[in-house]
């Protein structure tokens, strides 16, 4: 038997919320998972090992004889466990996993290499071409791509699973989605308990809002301004177009001409890339413009979008001041903190001023969604308080 124990989690309907933490060991009897309340041993023979999560950092273990159990660990040293290395059946599986991981890294390296290698001018000129190619991608494929990326993100995220929160969020977001002229996607919105000021969208209509963003917003208009921006990234297929641009000119042209088979095959394993992507300035400007138009169709005051970007810019300045103060105290310390929303959605002064000018020319009356937002904020604050962020704990300790 191996002397090693690996931190792990397991999914099973017998656990509270369907998941529990524990430890995992390997012996001739199989993979033994133990938690405070339950344990299970999955036999080595017939066990199915797969890689998942961002960059395939998580090892999933399942067995056909135990269909209600799924065990996973982020400690990839388990793949070098001597018990597994001595098992003929698993040796073959481990070899296949290593080859898969190498192939994935090759795909990721190729994507990033292409993004870096293509000149900015060519990317700008390819914008219209990727737009044509993206329209050849079936909506069901985009939905599956977004679902896969969200599933990998969800493994390590703290999604608030509360029916009342979901109901209030749906009521708030319906004010936007019901005015969309294109019914290509069915949007799904989630609140994640996270202390960073951020929100992001994935192809197919998956939109994530961090709890901190909702708690820091002062009005429904600010939140709806952010959501309108994220919805526009989806409807404009910006994530999908980023992936298309990364495949190169040949496959892009081929897809634009109507044959997307090569493109789909190349992008089949590119979902993790979506979790760390950044949009071009052109895509950000387009999401601003279309997001503002969406707000106007929904009769939502567009000044909320402007005030939220002002808020994020102020947060950036606060962090820069903190850096200057710390560097002044200790010249050897350099901090590079940036609000996560700004890291993925650079709020340049020109963008803010352009939206401010649009807001100045809009005409009411506007719909007031603040009662719904206030109720949602109270609900989210309750769940956020149940598990204070480390940053908050540190501030209290000071």
DRENTOR-231338 format. One record per residue (C-alpha): residue number from 0; x, y, z. Coordinates in steps of 0.25 Angstrom, whole numbers, padded with zeros to 4 digits. Example, Ala and Ser with C-alpha at 12.3 -4.5 7.8 and 13.67 -1.06 7.14 Angstrom:
<sites>
<i:0&X:0049&Y:-0018&Z:0031>
<i:1&X:0055&Y:-0004&Z:0029>
</sites>
This chain:
<sites>
<i:0&X:0000&Y:0000&Z:0000>
<i:1&X:0005&Y:0014&Z:-0003>
<i:2&X:0008&Y:0023&Z:0009>
<i:3&X:0003&Y:0035&Z:0003>
<i:4&X:-0010&Y:0042&Z:0005>
<i:5&X:-0015&Y:0052&Z:-0005>
<i:6&X:-0025&Y:0064&Z:-0002>
<i:7&X:-0038&Y:0061&Z:-0009>
<i:8&X:-0053&Y:0064&Z:-0011>
<i:9&X:-0064&Y:0054&Z:-0015>
<i:10&X:-0078&Y:0056&Z:-0021>
<i:11&X:-0089&Y:0048&Z:-0015>
<i:12&X:-0103&Y:0050&Z:-0013>
<i:13&X:-0101&Y:0046&Z:0002>
<i:14&X:-0093&Y:0058&Z:0005>
<i:15&X:-0098&Y:0071&Z:0009>
<i:16&X:-0099&Y:0080&Z:-0004>
<i:17&X:-0095&Y:0067&Z:-0011>
<i:18&X:-0080&Y:0069&Z:-0009>
<i:19&X:-0070&Y:0067&Z:0003>
<i:20&X:-0055&Y:0069&Z:0005>
<i:21&X:-0046&Y:0058&Z:0010>
<i:22&X:-0033&Y:0050&Z:0007>
<i:23&X:-0030&Y:0039&Z:-0003>
<i:24&X:-0021&Y:0028&Z:-0002>
<i:25&X:-0017&Y:0017&Z:-0012>
<i:26&X:-0015&Y:0002&Z:-0009>
<i:27&X:-0016&Y:-0011&Z:-0015>
<i:28&X:-0031&Y:-0011&Z:-0011>
<i:29&X:-0033&Y:0002&Z:-0019>
<i:30&X:-0035&Y:0017&Z:-0018>
<i:31&X:-0040&Y:0019&Z:-0004>
<i:32&X:-0047&Y:0033&Z:-0001>
<i:33&X:-0050&Y:0037&Z:0013>
<i:34&X:-0058&Y:0048&Z:0019>
<i:35&X:-0063&Y:0052&Z:0032>
<i:36&X:-0076&Y:0045&Z:0029>
<i:37&X:-0074&Y:0034&Z:0018>
<i:38&X:-0064&Y:0026&Z:0011>
<i:39&X:-0063&Y:0018&Z:-0002>
<i:40&X:-0052&Y:0009&Z:-0009>
<i:41&X:-0052&Y:0009&Z:-0024>
<i:42&X:-0045&Y:-0003&Z:-0029>
<i:43&X:-0033&Y:-0001&Z:-0037>
<i:44&X:-0038&Y:-0011&Z:-0048>
<i:45&X:-0048&Y:-0003&Z:-0057>
<i:46&X:-0045&Y:0010&Z:-0051>
<i:47&X:-0046&Y:0022&Z:-0060>
<i:48&X:-0036&Y:0033&Z:-0058>
<i:49&X:-0037&Y:0046&Z:-0066>
<i:50&X:-0031&Y:0060&Z:-0065>
<i:51&X:-0040&Y:0073&Z:-0064>
<i:52&X:-0041&Y:0087&Z:-0059>
<i:53&X:-0032&Y:0099&Z:-0064>
<i:54&X:-0019&Y:0093&Z:-0071>
<i:55&X:-0024&Y:0079&Z:-0067>
<i:56&X:-0019&Y:0081&Z:-0053>
<i:57&X:-0029&Y:0072&Z:-0046>
<i:58&X:-0030&Y:0057&Z:-0046>
<i:59&X:-0044&Y:0051&Z:-0047>
<i:60&X:-0046&Y:0037&Z:-0042>
<i:61&X:-0059&Y:0029&Z:-0045>
<i:62&X:-0063&Y:0014&Z:-0046>
<i:63&X:-0075&Y:0008&Z:-0054>
<i:64&X:-0078&Y:-0001&Z:-0042>
<i:65&X:-0080&Y:0012&Z:-0033>
<i:66&X:-0088&Y:0021&Z:-0043>
<i:67&X:-0092&Y:0030&Z:-0031>
<i:68&X:-0078&Y:0034&Z:-0027>
<i:69&X:-0068&Y:0043&Z:-0034>
<i:70&X:-0055&Y:0046&Z:-0027>
<i:71&X:-0045&Y:0057&Z:-0031>
<i:72&X:-0032&Y:0063&Z:-0026>
<i:73&X:-0023&Y:0074&Z:-0030>
<i:74&X:-0011&Y:0067&Z:-0025>
<i:75&X:-0005&Y:0062&Z:-0038>
<i:76&X:0006&Y:0054&Z:-0031>
<i:77&X:-0004&Y:0043&Z:-0029>
<i:78&X:-0001&Y:0039&Z:-0044>
<i:79&X:0013&Y:0035&Z:-0039>
<i:80&X:0008&Y:0027&Z:-0028>
<i:81&X:0016&Y:0014&Z:-0028>
<i:82&X:0003&Y:0005&Z:-0026>
<i:83&X:-0003&Y:0011&Z:-0039>
<i:84&X:0011&Y:0009&Z:-0046>
<i:85&X:0010&Y:-0005&Z:-0043>
<i:86&X:-0004&Y:-0008&Z:-0048>
<i:87&X:-0004&Y:-0012&Z:-0063>
<i:88&X:-0017&Y:-0007&Z:-0067>
<i:89&X:-0015&Y:0007&Z:-0060>
<i:90&X:-0001&Y:0008&Z:-0066>
<i:91&X:-0007&Y:0009&Z:-0080>
<i:92&X:-0017&Y:0019&Z:-0075>
<i:93&X:-0006&Y:0028&Z:-0069>
<i:94&X:0002&Y:0027&Z:-0082>
<i:95&X:-0011&Y:0032&Z:-0089>
<i:96&X:-0013&Y:0043&Z:-0079>
<i:97&X:0002&Y:0048&Z:-0081>
<i:98&X:0000&Y:0048&Z:-0096>
<i:99&X:-0013&Y:0056&Z:-0095>
<i:100&X:-0007&Y:0066&Z:-0085>
<i:101&X:0005&Y:0068&Z:-0095>
<i:102&X:-0005&Y:0070&Z:-0106>
<i:103&X:-0013&Y:0080&Z:-0099>
<i:104&X:0000&Y:0088&Z:-0095>
<i:105&X:0003&Y:0087&Z:-0110>
<i:106&X:-0010&Y:0093&Z:-0114>
<i:107&X:-0010&Y:0104&Z:-0103>
<i:108&X:0004&Y:0107&Z:-0107>
<i:109&X:0000&Y:0108&Z:-0122>
<i:110&X:-0012&Y:0117&Z:-0118>
<i:111&X:-0003&Y:0127&Z:-0110>
<i:112&X:0008&Y:0126&Z:-0120>
<i:113&X:-0002&Y:0130&Z:-0131>
<i:114&X:-0008&Y:0141&Z:-0123>
<i:115&X:0006&Y:0147&Z:-0120>
<i:116&X:0011&Y:0145&Z:-0134>
<i:117&X:0000&Y:0151&Z:-0142>
<i:118&X:0003&Y:0166&Z:-0144>
<i:119&X:-0007&Y:0176&Z:-0138>
<i:120&X:-0011&Y:0181&Z:-0152>
<i:121&X:-0014&Y:0167&Z:-0157>
<i:122&X:-0023&Y:0165&Z:-0145>
<i:123&X:-0031&Y:0178&Z:-0147>
<i:124&X:-0032&Y:0174&Z:-0162>
<i:125&X:-0037&Y:0160&Z:-0158>
<i:126&X:-0048&Y:0165&Z:-0149>
<i:127&X:-0059&Y:0165&Z:-0160>
<i:128&X:-0054&Y:0152&Z:-0164>
<i:129&X:-0055&Y:0145&Z:-0151>
<i:130&X:-0069&Y:0151&Z:-0150>
<i:131&X:-0073&Y:0144&Z:-0162>
<i:132&X:-0066&Y:0131&Z:-0158>
<i:133&X:-0073&Y:0132&Z:-0144>
<i:134&X:-0087&Y:0132&Z:-0151>
<i:135&X:-0084&Y:0118&Z:-0157>
<i:136&X:-0082&Y:0112&Z:-0143>
<i:137&X:-0095&Y:0106&Z:-0138>
<i:138&X:-0101&Y:0112&Z:-0126>
<i:139&X:-0101&Y:0098&Z:-0119>
<i:140&X:-0086&Y:0097&Z:-0121>
<i:141&X:-0084&Y:0110&Z:-0114>
<i:142&X:-0093&Y:0107&Z:-0103>
<i:143&X:-0085&Y:0094&Z:-0101>
<i:144&X:-0072&Y:0101&Z:-0101>
<i:145&X:-0077&Y:0111&Z:-0091>
<i:146&X:-0083&Y:0100&Z:-0082>
<i:147&X:-0070&Y:0092&Z:-0082>
<i:148&X:-0062&Y:0104&Z:-0078>
<i:149&X:-0072&Y:0108&Z:-0067>
<i:150&X:-0072&Y:0094&Z:-0062>
<i:151&X:-0057&Y:0094&Z:-0061>
<i:152&X:-0058&Y:0108&Z:-0054>
<i:153&X:-0069&Y:0103&Z:-0045>
<i:154&X:-0060&Y:0092&Z:-0039>
<i:155&X:-0052&Y:0102&Z:-0032>
<i:156&X:-0062&Y:0114&Z:-0031>
<i:157&X:-0072&Y:0116&Z:-0019>
<i:158&X:-0085&Y:0118&Z:-0027>
<i:159&X:-0096&Y:0123&Z:-0018>
<i:160&X:-0107&Y:0112&Z:-0019>
<i:161&X:-0119&Y:0119&Z:-0013>
<i:162&X:-0133&Y:0119&Z:-0020>
<i:163&X:-0137&Y:0133&Z:-0015>
<i:164&X:-0124&Y:0139&Z:-0020>
<i:165&X:-0126&Y:0132&Z:-0033>
<i:166&X:-0140&Y:0137&Z:-0034>
<i:167&X:-0136&Y:0152&Z:-0031>
<i:168&X:-0124&Y:0151&Z:-0041>
<i:169&X:-0133&Y:0146&Z:-0052>
<i:170&X:-0143&Y:0157&Z:-0049>
<i:171&X:-0132&Y:0167&Z:-0050>
<i:172&X:-0126&Y:0161&Z:-0063>
<i:173&X:-0139&Y:0159&Z:-0070>
<i:174&X:-0140&Y:0174&Z:-0072>
<i:175&X:-0129&Y:0172&Z:-0081>
<i:176&X:-0130&Y:0159&Z:-0088>
<i:177&X:-0145&Y:0161&Z:-0091>
<i:178&X:-0141&Y:0172&Z:-0100>
<i:179&X:-0130&Y:0165&Z:-0108>
<i:180&X:-0134&Y:0164&Z:-0123>
<i:181&X:-0126&Y:0151&Z:-0125>
<i:182&X:-0131&Y:0139&Z:-0118>
<i:183&X:-0119&Y:0131&Z:-0122>
<i:184&X:-0115&Y:0128&Z:-0107>
<i:185&X:-0121&Y:0125&Z:-0094>
<i:186&X:-0114&Y:0133&Z:-0084>
<i:187&X:-0110&Y:0127&Z:-0070>
<i:188&X:-0106&Y:0136&Z:-0059>
<i:189&X:-0098&Y:0132&Z:-0047>
<i:190&X:-0094&Y:0139&Z:-0034>
<i:191&X:-0080&Y:0134&Z:-0029>
<i:192&X:-0076&Y:0137&Z:-0015>
<i:193&X:-0062&Y:0144&Z:-0018>
<i:194&X:-0056&Y:0156&Z:-0012>
<i:195&X:-0050&Y:0162&Z:-0025>
<i:196&X:-0058&Y:0172&Z:-0033>
<i:197&X:-0061&Y:0165&Z:-0046>
<i:198&X:-0071&Y:0159&Z:-0055>
<i:199&X:-0069&Y:0151&Z:-0068>
<i:200&X:-0077&Y:0144&Z:-0079>
<i:201&X:-0074&Y:0131&Z:-0087>
<i:202&X:-0079&Y:0127&Z:-0101>
<i:203&X:-0093&Y:0122&Z:-0101>
<i:204&X:-0099&Y:0131&Z:-0090>
<i:205&X:-0092&Y:0127&Z:-0077>
<i:206&X:-0090&Y:0140&Z:-0069>
<i:207&X:-0083&Y:0140&Z:-0055>
<i:208&X:-0084&Y:0152&Z:-0045>
<i:209&X:-0075&Y:0152&Z:-0033>
<i:210&X:-0082&Y:0155&Z:-0020>
<i:211&X:-0072&Y:0167&Z:-0018>
<i:212&X:-0077&Y:0174&Z:-0030>
<i:213&X:-0092&Y:0173&Z:-0025>
<i:214&X:-0088&Y:0178&Z:-0011>
<i:215&X:-0079&Y:0190&Z:-0017>
<i:216&X:-0090&Y:0195&Z:-0026>
<i:217&X:-0099&Y:0206&Z:-0022>
<i:218&X:-0110&Y:0204&Z:-0031>
<i:219&X:-0117&Y:0194&Z:-0040>
<i:220&X:-0113&Y:0203&Z:-0052>
<i:221&X:-0098&Y:0200&Z:-0049>
<i:222&X:-0100&Y:0185&Z:-0049>
<i:223&X:-0109&Y:0185&Z:-0061>
<i:224&X:-0098&Y:0194&Z:-0068>
<i:225&X:-0088&Y:0183&Z:-0065>
<i:226&X:-0097&Y:0172&Z:-0069>
<i:227&X:-0101&Y:0179&Z:-0082>
<i:228&X:-0087&Y:0180&Z:-0086>
<i:229&X:-0084&Y:0165&Z:-0083>
<i:230&X:-0097&Y:0161&Z:-0090>
<i:231&X:-0092&Y:0168&Z:-0102>
<i:232&X:-0079&Y:0161&Z:-0102>
<i:233&X:-0087&Y:0148&Z:-0104>
<i:234&X:-0097&Y:0153&Z:-0114>
<i:235&X:-0085&Y:0159&Z:-0122>
<i:236&X:-0078&Y:0145&Z:-0121>
<i:237&X:-0065&Y:0152&Z:-0116>
<i:238&X:-0060&Y:0139&Z:-0108>
<i:239&X:-0063&Y:0130&Z:-0120>
<i:240&X:-0056&Y:0140&Z:-0129>
<i:241&X:-0044&Y:0141&Z:-0120>
<i:242&X:-0042&Y:0126&Z:-0122>
<i:243&X:-0045&Y:0127&Z:-0137>
<i:244&X:-0034&Y:0137&Z:-0138>
<i:245&X:-0024&Y:0129&Z:-0130>
<i:246&X:-0025&Y:0117&Z:-0141>
<i:247&X:-0019&Y:0125&Z:-0152>
<i:248&X:-0023&Y:0131&Z:-0165>
<i:249&X:-0025&Y:0118&Z:-0173>
<i:250&X:-0036&Y:0112&Z:-0164>
<i:251&X:-0042&Y:0125&Z:-0162>
<i:252&X:-0044&Y:0127&Z:-0177>
<i:253&X:-0049&Y:0113&Z:-0178>
<i:254&X:-0059&Y:0115&Z:-0168>
<i:255&X:-0064&Y:0128&Z:-0174>
<i:256&X:-0066&Y:0121&Z:-0187>
<i:257&X:-0075&Y:0111&Z:-0180>
<i:258&X:-0067&Y:0100&Z:-0176>
<i:259&X:-0065&Y:0101&Z:-0161>
<i:260&X:-0061&Y:0086&Z:-0159>
<i:261&X:-0046&Y:0088&Z:-0157>
<i:262&X:-0049&Y:0100&Z:-0148>
<i:263&X:-0058&Y:0092&Z:-0139>
<i:264&X:-0047&Y:0081&Z:-0138>
<i:265&X:-0036&Y:0090&Z:-0135>
<i:266&X:-0044&Y:0097&Z:-0124>
<i:267&X:-0050&Y:0085&Z:-0118>
<i:268&X:-0041&Y:0085&Z:-0106>
<i:269&X:-0039&Y:0100&Z:-0105>
<i:270&X:-0049&Y:0103&Z:-0094>
<i:271&X:-0039&Y:0106&Z:-0083>
<i:272&X:-0034&Y:0117&Z:-0091>
<i:273&X:-0047&Y:0125&Z:-0089>
<i:274&X:-0045&Y:0126&Z:-0074>
<i:275&X:-0033&Y:0135&Z:-0076>
<i:276&X:-0035&Y:0142&Z:-0089>
<i:277&X:-0035&Y:0157&Z:-0090>
<i:278&X:-0043&Y:0165&Z:-0101>
<i:279&X:-0037&Y:0174&Z:-0111>
<i:280&X:-0039&Y:0189&Z:-0110>
<i:281&X:-0049&Y:0188&Z:-0122>
<i:282&X:-0057&Y:0177&Z:-0115>
<i:283&X:-0058&Y:0185&Z:-0102>
<i:284&X:-0062&Y:0197&Z:-0110>
<i:285&X:-0073&Y:0189&Z:-0117>
<i:286&X:-0078&Y:0183&Z:-0104>
<i:287&X:-0079&Y:0197&Z:-0099>
<i:288&X:-0087&Y:0202&Z:-0110>
<i:289&X:-0096&Y:0190&Z:-0112>
<i:290&X:-0098&Y:0189&Z:-0096>
<i:291&X:-0102&Y:0204&Z:-0096>
<i:292&X:-0112&Y:0201&Z:-0107>
<i:293&X:-0117&Y:0189&Z:-0099>
<i:294&X:-0119&Y:0198&Z:-0087>
<i:295&X:-0127&Y:0208&Z:-0095>
<i:296&X:-0136&Y:0197&Z:-0101>
<i:297&X:-0139&Y:0192&Z:-0087>
<i:298&X:-0141&Y:0207&Z:-0082>
<i:299&X:-0129&Y:0206&Z:-0072>
<i:300&X:-0122&Y:0219&Z:-0069>
<i:301&X:-0108&Y:0217&Z:-0076>
<i:302&X:-0102&Y:0226&Z:-0065>
<i:303&X:-0100&Y:0214&Z:-0057>
<i:304&X:-0090&Y:0208&Z:-0067>
<i:305&X:-0082&Y:0221&Z:-0066>
<i:306&X:-0082&Y:0222&Z:-0051>
<i:307&X:-0078&Y:0208&Z:-0049>
<i:308&X:-0066&Y:0210&Z:-0058>
<i:309&X:-0063&Y:0222&Z:-0050>
<i:310&X:-0064&Y:0214&Z:-0037>
<i:311&X:-0054&Y:0203&Z:-0043>
<i:312&X:-0044&Y:0214&Z:-0047>
<i:313&X:-0045&Y:0220&Z:-0033>
<i:314&X:-0042&Y:0206&Z:-0028>
<i:315&X:-0030&Y:0205&Z:-0037>
<i:316&X:-0025&Y:0219&Z:-0032>
<i:317&X:-0026&Y:0214&Z:-0018>
<i:318&X:-0018&Y:0202&Z:-0020>
<i:319&X:-0007&Y:0210&Z:-0028>
<i:320&X:-0007&Y:0219&Z:-0015>
<i:321&X:-0005&Y:0207&Z:-0007>
<i:322&X:0006&Y:0202&Z:-0015>
<i:323&X:0013&Y:0216&Z:-0015>
<i:324&X:0012&Y:0216&Z:0000>
<i:325&X:0018&Y:0202&Z:0002>
<i:326&X:0029&Y:0205&Z:-0008>
<i:327&X:0032&Y:0218&Z:0000>
<i:328&X:0033&Y:0210&Z:0013>
<i:329&X:0041&Y:0198&Z:0006>
<i:330&X:0048&Y:0201&Z:-0007>
<i:331&X:0050&Y:0186&Z:-0009>
<i:332&X:0035&Y:0183&Z:-0009>
<i:333&X:0027&Y:0185&Z:-0022>
<i:334&X:0013&Y:0182&Z:-0023>
<i:335&X:0005&Y:0181&Z:-0036>
<i:336&X:-0009&Y:0180&Z:-0031>
<i:337&X:-0020&Y:0183&Z:-0041>
<i:338&X:-0035&Y:0181&Z:-0039>
<i:339&X:-0039&Y:0168&Z:-0047>
<i:340&X:-0050&Y:0175&Z:-0055>
<i:341&X:-0039&Y:0185&Z:-0060>
<i:342&X:-0029&Y:0174&Z:-0063>
<i:343&X:-0039&Y:0168&Z:-0073>
<i:344&X:-0047&Y:0180&Z:-0077>
<i:345&X:-0038&Y:0192&Z:-0077>
<i:346&X:-0046&Y:0204&Z:-0074>
<i:347&X:-0038&Y:0215&Z:-0081>
<i:348&X:-0042&Y:0230&Z:-0080>
<i:349&X:-0047&Y:0230&Z:-0094>
<i:350&X:-0056&Y:0219&Z:-0092>
<i:351&X:-0062&Y:0225&Z:-0080>
<i:352&X:-0064&Y:0239&Z:-0087>
<i:353&X:-0070&Y:0233&Z:-0099>
<i:354&X:-0081&Y:0226&Z:-0090>
<i:355&X:-0082&Y:0239&Z:-0082>
<i:356&X:-0086&Y:0246&Z:-0095>
<i:357&X:-0096&Y:0236&Z:-0099>
<i:358&X:-0102&Y:0236&Z:-0085>
<i:359&X:-0103&Y:0251&Z:-0086>
<i:360&X:-0112&Y:0251&Z:-0098>
<i:361&X:-0121&Y:0239&Z:-0094>
<i:362&X:-0136&Y:0242&Z:-0091>
<i:363&X:-0145&Y:0236&Z:-0080>
<i:364&X:-0154&Y:0231&Z:-0074>
<i:365&X:-0146&Y:0220&Z:-0068>
<i:366&X:-0150&Y:0207&Z:-0062>
<i:367&X:-0146&Y:0206&Z:-0047>
<i:368&X:-0140&Y:0192&Z:-0043>
<i:369&X:-0134&Y:0197&Z:-0030>
<i:370&X:-0145&Y:0190&Z:-0021>
<i:371&X:-0141&Y:0176&Z:-0028>
<i:372&X:-0126&Y:0180&Z:-0027>
<i:373&X:-0127&Y:0184&Z:-0012>
<i:374&X:-0133&Y:0171&Z:-0009>
<i:375&X:-0123&Y:0163&Z:-0017>
<i:376&X:-0111&Y:0171&Z:-0010>
<i:377&X:-0117&Y:0168&Z:0004>
<i:378&X:-0118&Y:0153&Z:0000>
<i:379&X:-0103&Y:0153&Z:-0006>
<i:380&X:-0098&Y:0160&Z:0006>
<i:381&X:-0104&Y:0149&Z:0015>
<i:382&X:-0097&Y:0138&Z:0008>
<i:383&X:-0084&Y:0146&Z:0006>
<i:384&X:-0084&Y:0148&Z:0021>
<i:385&X:-0085&Y:0133&Z:0024>
<i:386&X:-0070&Y:0132&Z:0018>
<i:387&X:-0062&Y:0145&Z:0020>
<i:388&X:-0051&Y:0147&Z:0010>
<i:389&X:-0037&Y:0145&Z:0015>
<i:390&X:-0035&Y:0160&Z:0012>
<i:391&X:-0046&Y:0164&Z:0021>
<i:392&X:-0041&Y:0155&Z:0032>
<i:393&X:-0027&Y:0161&Z:0030>
<i:394&X:-0033&Y:0175&Z:0031>
<i:395&X:-0040&Y:0172&Z:0044>
<i:396&X:-0027&Y:0166&Z:0050>
<i:397&X:-0020&Y:0179&Z:0047>
</sites>
